[in-house]
Amino acid sequence: MNANSGSLSVFLIFLVLMITISNLLTLGKTELGVTEFFDYQQNSRILSLGLNNQIGFDEHIFNETGGHCTLLGADLNEQLQPTKDKYTKMNGQLFSGRIPDQLPISEMMKKSGKKSVELMKIDIEGGEFTGLEPFIKEYPVCQIFIEIHGTPAKHLQMIQTIAKYKFRIFNVDVNPLCPLCCEYSLINEKCMEQFGVTPLDIMIP
């Protein structure tokens, strides 16, 4: 598959999910921004999976919340020392191992003593297909930012799985560097009221 056909596949994913099978939302606020999110949640738990020594997202949230959050980060490989040092300064915890085979997501929660997650960012190169569902079945999660890898059928399969646990899509971004990747932002129904979110329809089968 060349880059053009791959990009077309992602575009078709976007159309199918957002028009014919996706959960549609209207936002009472202009966006579910980090600052707005943490106006409601103090000492929030952030789960950041697939760091690859890129922790700008984690640093941004830490700064926006004035440090009022708990960061749990993980990657397949042990992170470089500068990354470790930055995470230590943010009072974060780092884990390493392949999710879920070597490192079940629930294990991170148990070791940290946390019971729920306000924001979960996940980019683990296909590990989401087997690692995410057992976790959201066991632990309350408010928002998920996930990059899904694979064919349109794989994307649909993953979105359907997440939707079973009352999550709705509120944003989709194509990854220009990965023709068969797409980034989805979802919110749990239980968190909608605090953001002024109104669901327009429920259409994921």
C-alpha positions as CSV (number, residue, x, y, z in Angstrom):
1,M,0.0,0.0,0.0
2,N,1.5,3.4,-1.0
3,A,1.2,6.6,1.0
4,N,-1.7,7.9,-1.1
5,S,-3.9,4.8,-0.7
6,G,-3.0,4.7,3.0
7,S,-4.1,8.3,3.4
8,L,-7.3,7.6,1.6
9,S,-8.0,4.7,3.9
10,V,-7.6,7.0,6.9
11,F,-9.9,9.6,5.2
12,L,-12.5,6.9,4.8
13,I,-12.2,5.9,8.4
14,F,-12.9,9.5,9.3
15,L,-16.0,9.7,7.1
16,V,-17.4,6.4,8.2
17,L,-16.8,6.9,11.9
18,M,-17.9,10.6,12.1
19,I,-20.9,10.4,9.7
20,T,-22.4,7.0,9.7
21,I,-21.3,5.1,12.8
22,S,-19.7,7.4,15.3
23,N,-21.1,8.9,18.5
24,L,-21.9,12.5,17.7
25,L,-21.5,15.3,20.3
26,T,-22.2,18.9,20.6
27,L,-20.0,20.8,23.0
28,G,-21.5,23.4,25.3
29,K,-18.0,24.8,25.6
30,T,-15.7,25.5,22.6
31,E,-13.4,22.7,23.5
32,L,-12.5,20.2,26.2
33,G,-9.4,22.1,27.1
34,V,-6.9,21.1,29.7
35,T,-7.5,24.1,31.9
36,E,-11.3,23.6,31.8
37,F,-10.9,20.0,32.5
38,F,-8.9,20.6,35.7
39,D,-11.2,23.3,36.9
40,Y,-13.4,20.3,37.9
41,Q,-10.7,17.8,39.0
42,Q,-8.1,18.5,41.6
43,N,-5.2,16.1,42.2
44,S,-6.2,14.4,39.0
45,R,-4.6,11.2,37.6
46,I,-3.0,11.3,34.2
47,L,-2.0,8.0,32.5
48,S,0.4,8.6,29.6
49,L,1.2,5.4,27.6
50,G,3.8,5.3,24.9
51,L,6.2,8.1,25.9
52,N,9.2,7.3,23.7
53,N,11.1,10.1,25.6
54,Q,8.5,12.6,24.3
55,I,6.9,14.1,27.4
56,G,5.7,17.5,26.1
57,F,2.1,16.5,26.6
58,D,2.8,15.5,30.2
59,E,4.7,18.7,30.9
60,H,2.0,20.8,29.4
61,I,-0.7,19.3,31.7
62,F,1.6,19.5,34.7
63,N,2.2,23.2,34.1
64,E,-1.5,24.0,33.2
65,T,-2.7,22.4,36.4
66,G,-0.1,24.1,38.6
67,G,1.3,20.7,39.4
68,H,-2.1,19.5,40.8
69,C,-2.0,16.2,39.0
70,T,-0.5,12.7,39.3
71,L,1.5,11.6,36.3
72,L,1.9,7.9,35.5
73,G,4.0,7.3,32.3
74,A,5.0,4.1,30.5
75,D,6.9,3.0,27.5
76,L,8.2,-0.2,26.0
77,N,11.8,0.8,26.8
78,E,13.4,2.4,29.8
79,Q,13.5,6.2,29.3
80,L,16.6,8.3,28.9
81,Q,18.0,9.9,32.0
82,P,16.9,13.5,31.1
83,T,13.3,12.1,30.7
84,K,13.6,10.4,34.1
85,D,14.9,13.6,35.7
86,K,12.0,15.7,34.3
87,Y,9.4,13.1,35.4
88,T,10.9,13.1,38.9
89,K,10.7,16.9,39.1
90,M,7.0,16.5,38.3
91,N,6.6,13.8,40.9
92,G,5.6,11.4,38.2
93,Q,6.1,7.6,38.1
94,L,7.7,5.8,35.2
95,F,7.1,2.2,34.1
96,S,8.6,0.2,31.3
97,G,7.5,-2.9,29.5
98,R,5.4,-4.0,26.5
99,I,1.7,-3.3,27.2
100,P,-0.1,-5.5,28.0
101,D,2.1,-8.6,27.8
102,Q,4.8,-7.4,30.1
103,L,3.0,-4.5,31.7
104,P,-0.8,-4.7,32.2
105,I,-2.1,-1.1,32.6
106,S,-3.9,-2.2,35.8
107,E,-0.5,-3.0,37.3
108,M,0.5,0.6,37.0
109,M,-2.6,1.6,38.9
110,K,-2.0,-0.9,41.7
111,K,1.6,0.1,42.1
112,S,0.7,3.7,42.3
113,G,-2.3,3.2,44.6
114,K,-4.7,5.0,42.3
115,K,-8.3,4.1,41.7
116,S,-9.4,6.1,38.7
117,V,-8.0,8.1,35.8
118,E,-9.2,11.6,34.5
119,L,-7.1,11.6,31.3
120,M,-5.6,8.7,29.5
121,K,-3.3,9.2,26.5
122,I,-2.4,6.0,24.7
123,D,-0.1,5.4,21.7
124,I,1.4,1.9,22.1
125,E,1.7,0.7,18.5
126,G,-1.1,-1.8,18.4
127,G,-1.1,-2.8,22.0
128,E,-4.4,-1.0,22.5
129,F,-6.3,-3.8,20.9
130,T,-5.6,-6.2,23.8
131,G,-4.5,-3.8,26.5
132,L,-7.2,-1.2,26.8
133,E,-10.5,-3.1,27.3
134,P,-9.4,-5.0,30.4
135,F,-8.4,-1.7,31.9
136,I,-11.5,0.4,31.2
137,K,-13.6,-2.5,32.3
138,E,-12.0,-2.4,35.7
139,Y,-11.1,1.3,36.3
140,P,-13.1,4.5,35.8
141,V,-11.7,6.7,33.1
142,C,-13.1,10.1,32.1
143,Q,-11.3,10.9,28.8
144,I,-9.2,8.8,26.4
145,F,-6.9,10.2,23.8
146,I,-5.9,7.3,21.6
147,E,-3.9,6.7,18.4
148,I,-5.3,3.6,16.7
149,H,-3.1,1.7,14.2
150,G,-4.2,-0.6,11.4
151,T,-6.9,-1.1,8.7
152,P,-10.2,0.7,8.7
153,A,-11.8,-2.5,10.1
154,K,-9.3,-2.5,13.0
155,H,-10.2,1.1,13.8
156,L,-13.9,0.3,13.8
157,Q,-13.3,-2.7,16.0
158,M,-11.4,-0.6,18.6
159,I,-13.9,2.2,18.6
160,Q,-16.8,-0.2,19.0
161,T,-15.0,-1.8,21.9
162,I,-14.4,1.5,23.7
163,A,-18.0,2.6,23.0
164,K,-19.3,-0.4,24.9
165,Y,-18.1,1.3,28.0
166,K,-20.1,4.5,27.4
167,F,-17.4,6.6,25.6
168,R,-18.2,9.0,22.8
169,I,-16.0,10.6,20.2
170,F,-15.5,14.3,20.3
171,N,-12.5,14.8,18.0
172,V,-10.6,12.9,15.3
173,D,-7.2,13.8,13.9
174,V,-5.4,12.2,11.0
175,N,-1.7,11.4,11.7
176,P,0.2,12.7,8.6
177,L,3.2,10.6,9.5
178,C,1.3,7.4,9.6
179,P,-1.1,6.6,6.8
180,L,-2.9,3.9,8.7
181,C,-3.0,5.8,12.0
182,C,-5.7,8.1,13.4
183,E,-6.0,9.9,16.7
184,Y,-9.4,9.8,18.5
185,S,-10.5,11.8,21.6
186,L,-13.3,10.3,23.6
187,I,-15.2,11.3,26.7
188,N,-17.2,9.0,29.1
189,E,-20.9,9.8,29.4
190,K,-20.5,10.2,33.2
191,C,-18.2,13.2,32.6
192,M,-20.3,15.0,30.1
193,E,-22.4,17.1,32.4
194,Q,-19.4,18.9,33.9
195,F,-18.3,20.0,30.5
196,G,-21.7,21.0,29.1
197,V,-21.6,18.2,26.5
198,T,-24.8,17.2,24.9
199,P,-24.9,13.9,22.8
200,L,-26.7,14.3,19.5
201,D,-27.1,10.6,18.7
202,I,-25.8,7.2,19.6
203,M,-25.0,5.3,16.4
204,I,-22.1,2.9,17.1
205,P,-23.6,-0.6,16.8
